[in-house]
Amino acid sequence: MRVFALTVCLLAVTGCDEKSPTGPSVSFNQQITLAPGGAAWVNGADVHLQFVGVSGDSRCPTDAVCILGGDALVQIRASSGNAAADYQLHTGNSALASAIFRSVRFSLVQLQPYPFSSRTIAPQEYRATLEITRP
């Protein structure tokens, strides 16, 4: 009986983990915030989105004065069945902040934390907030 109870508990915990293959789900016209490696399913679209990581962050630090705002490059992997594609979304250019995969548009709404000149952001600290809509 203990083994059965332990198995049920482990399955319940795994099902709620953001990095689980099933992962959380999000509906159209909603936002979801993901950590690097985190993923979510889009309800009603059979599309899986994963926040791979940030490949570059040149945003102007909060405690600095800059001529330009800078840009961060957020890597998103979209997949459905055997099809997959990688996208690079930009924080500094709204025209490059969204992409369409199959029947899903995903737009980068926010990338946190925002940089400070005296502190380096570790890759695992990033959080990308995506808005999911229909194209």
C-alpha positions in Angstrom: 0.0 0.0 0.0 2.9 2.4 0.8 4.4 1.8 -2.7 1.0 2.6 -4.3 0.6 5.8 -2.2 4.2 6.9 -3.1 3.6 6.3 -6.8 0.4 8.4 -6.8 2.2 11.2 -5.0 5.1 11.2 -7.4 2.8 11.2 -10.4 0.8 14.1 -9.0 4.0 16.1 -8.4 5.4 15.4 -11.8 2.2 16.4 -13.6 2.4 19.9 -12.1 6.1 20.5 -12.9 6.6 23.2 -15.6 9.4 21.1 -17.1 7.2 18.0 -17.4 6.6 16.8 -20.9 2.9 17.4 -20.4 3.6 20.7 -18.7 1.0 23.4 -17.9 -1.4 24.5 -20.5 -2.5 28.0 -21.7 -5.6 29.1 -23.6 -5.9 31.6 -26.4 -5.9 35.2 -25.3 -4.0 34.4 -22.1 -0.4 34.9 -21.0 2.0 32.4 -19.5 5.4 33.0 -17.8 8.1 30.4 -18.4 11.5 29.8 -16.9 14.3 28.7 -19.3 13.6 25.1 -20.3 9.9 25.5 -19.2 7.2 24.6 -21.7 3.4 24.7 -22.1 0.7 23.3 -24.3 -1.7 25.6 -26.1 -5.2 24.4 -25.5 -7.2 23.6 -28.6 -4.2 23.9 -30.9 -1.9 20.8 -30.2 1.0 23.2 -30.1 3.8 23.0 -27.5 5.9 26.1 -26.7 9.2 26.0 -24.9 11.3 28.9 -23.6 14.8 27.7 -24.6 16.7 30.6 -23.1 18.1 34.1 -23.8 20.9 34.2 -26.3 21.8 37.9 -25.9 20.8 40.7 -23.6 21.9 44.2 -24.4 19.0 46.1 -22.7 20.0 49.4 -21.1 20.4 48.8 -17.3 17.8 50.4 -15.1 20.4 52.4 -13.2 22.1 53.7 -16.4 21.5 56.4 -19.0 21.6 55.1 -22.5 21.0 56.5 -26.0 19.3 53.3 -27.1 17.1 50.9 -25.2 18.9 47.8 -26.3 17.5 44.4 -27.1 17.3 40.9 -25.6 16.9 37.8 -27.8 14.5 35.2 -26.5 14.7 31.7 -28.0 11.3 29.9 -28.3 10.8 26.4 -29.7 7.4 25.6 -31.1 6.3 22.0 -32.0 3.4 20.0 -33.0 3.6 16.3 -33.8 6.7 15.8 -36.0 7.0 19.5 -36.9 9.1 21.9 -35.0 10.6 25.4 -35.5 12.9 27.7 -33.5 12.1 31.4 -33.2 14.0 34.4 -31.9 11.8 37.1 -30.3 13.1 40.6 -29.6 12.4 42.9 -26.7 13.6 46.0 -28.4 11.6 45.7 -31.6 7.8 45.1 -31.4 7.7 44.0 -35.0 10.1 41.1 -34.1 8.5 40.3 -30.7 6.0 37.8 -32.1 5.8 34.7 -34.3 3.2 32.4 -35.8 3.4 28.6 -35.7 0.5 26.7 -37.2 -2.6 28.2 -35.6 -0.9 30.0 -32.8 0.6 33.5 -32.5 2.9 33.9 -29.5 4.2 37.3 -28.5 6.8 38.3 -26.0 5.2 40.6 -23.5 8.0 40.8 -20.9 11.4 39.5 -20.1 12.5 39.6 -16.4 14.6 40.4 -14.6 15.6 43.8 -16.0 19.3 44.4 -16.0 21.3 46.5 -13.5 24.8 47.7 -14.3 26.2 46.2 -11.1 24.7 42.7 -11.5 25.0 39.9 -14.0 21.8 37.9 -14.7 22.3 34.2 -14.5 20.7 32.3 -17.4 18.3 30.4 -15.1 17.0 33.7 -13.6 15.2 34.8 -16.7 11.4 34.6 -17.0 9.7 35.2 -20.4 6.0 36.1 -20.4 4.2 35.1 -23.7 0.8 36.1 -24.8 -1.0 33.4 -26.8 -3.5 34.5 -29.5 -4.9 33.3 -32.9 -3.3 34.8 -36.0 
